[in-house]
Amino acid sequence: MFSVRSVLAKFDSSYGVCRHKIKLQNRMCTFPHVVAAICQLTATPDKEQNFSTCKRLVEEAKERDASMVFLPEGFDYIGSSREETLSLSETLTGDTIKRYSQLARTLEVWLSLGGFHERGHAWETDRRIYNSHIIINDKGDIVSIYRKSHLFDVELPDRGVSLRESAFTIPGPSLVPPVQTPIGQVGLGICYDLRFPELSLALQRHGAEILTYPSAFTVATGAAHWEVLLRARAIETQCFVLAAAQVGQHHQKRSSYGHALAVDPWGEVLGDCRVESPGLITVPIDLEKIHSTRRKMPIERHRRNAGFYRSLEDS
């Protein structure tokens, strides 16, 4: 029997302090509880330093009994210019992914690598990359690759935001099916994908129980929209939503909002890493909560057929 309780988690100064609240229902649980770890970090152009930080976070997550660890977009690095971003990129067979595969295998933990700078298939001629979300299992094998489909080309001069991801990034060609993991069926997105509910609904219709949006939100857009968008995606799909995040000053030209977040299928925030430094939150994933929420509020059963929602196009 589980009782309702709040947990205040504190990590040592190397990670900062992350607060998270876990609510467990007063009931017998027919589904096993598994633990997910959602990380945030401050990536820089220094790939070696970034790997060292991520390795410590993954090791900390394993010590906290996490079955799967989520790292944010740009976990490998965040470049200070287009030229630096491209020059630091690698293929899937390069040193970076090999090191993370070895880490997963050694610790026997699944990894969500939330945004890897992957050299495109025509790299030698066009010098463009994919923003790739890679899932590695506890044997060190790549089991899924999703390439970011919505690119962040946004100019908000009044808020100090000017980014054009398409200048060097190729949009991914398609969604990928949810991945069966130790914590459930995980549907993959990346950062700006969060703003497109069509993506989350498509993943939910194909069996997703957990949606993940590893991100590097700008400070301005994060303060305005980060939590409300994540909660909206959870509420409309009745899925868990896990969002690893970049935080703080990456270099002179760029900062990120942080607040790595976990949301349950009712839209309640289970964990929020509020600090301005690398850290992590761990949350139990209770799949029965998804089934219970969907039974009590059967949105999917109430949804009309696809033609109904296109009826305005024919009028």
Residue, then its C-alpha position, 0 to 999 in steps of 0.5 A: m500500500f502506498s501513501v501520499r507523500s512529498v519528497l524533497a530531493k537534494f543533490d550535492s553542490s556539483y549538481g545543485v539542488c533539485r526539488h521534486k514532489i512525488k504523489l502516489q495513490n492510496r491503492m494496491c498497484t498492479f503495475p511495477h514502479v520503475v524509476a526514470a531520471i531526467c537530467q539537465l546540464t550546461a553544455t559548452p563547445d567542450k565535448e570532453q567536459n560535457f561527457s564528464t558531466c553527463k557521465r556523472l549524472v548517469e552514474e548518479a541516476k543509476e545509484r538512485d535506481a533509475s532504469m532509464v536516464f534522459l539527457p537533453e538536446g545538445f548533450d554532446y555540445i552547444g557550439s558558439s557559431r555555425e562553423e563550430t557546430l558543424s566542425l564538432s559534429e560526428t556520425l553515429t559510428g563516431d567516438t561520442i556514441k561509442r562512449y555512451s554505448q559503453l556507458a549504458r552497457t557498463l551501468e546496465v541502464w537505458l539512455s535517451l540521448g536527446g539531441f545529437h549533432e549527427r552528420g547528414h548522409a550527404w555530409e561530404t557535399d552539403r555540410r549539413i547535420y541532423n538533430s538526432h534523438i537516440i535511444i540506447n538500451d542497457k546492452g549498449d545497442i542503438v534501438s531507435i533514432y528520431r531526427k528532429s522534424h520541426l526546426f527552430d527558425v524564430e526571430l523575436p527581437d523584442r525578447g532577444v531571440s534569433l535562431r535559424e536552425s535550418a541554416f545547418t540542420i536537415p529536417g527529419p523525414s518522419l516520426v518513429p514508432p514509440v520504443q518499448t523500454p523498461i519504463g514503458q512505451v516512449g514516444l520521441g520528440i525534440c524541443y520545438d516539436l513540443r509546440f506541435p500537438e499533432l506529433s504527440l497525438a500521433l505518438q499516443r495513437h501508436g501506443a506511447e505511454i511516455l512522451t519525451y521532449p529533450s530541449a534547449f529552450t531559450v530563457a525567454t520562450g522557456a519562461a513564457h511557455w515551457e511548463v504550460l506546453l509540457r502540461a498541455r501535452a500530458i493532459e491531451t494525450q494522458c501520457f507521462v511527459l519527461a523533458a530533460a533540459q539545458v540550463g544556464q550560459h553555454h557561451q557568450k551568445r547563448s543561454s537556456y532556461g532549464h527546469a528539467l520537468a516530469v509531468d503525469p497523465w493528469g497534468e500534475v508536475l511530478g518533478d522540476c529541477r529548478v537550479e541554474s546548474p547541472g542536476l537531475i530529478t528521479v520519478p517513479i513511472d506508474l503505468e497504472k496511472i495512465h490506464s486509470t486516467r484514461r478510464k475515468m476520462p475516456i478522451e480517445r473514445h470521445r474523439r471523432n474520426a479524422g474526417f470530422y476534424r477536416s470537415l472545415e477544409d471541405s466547406 
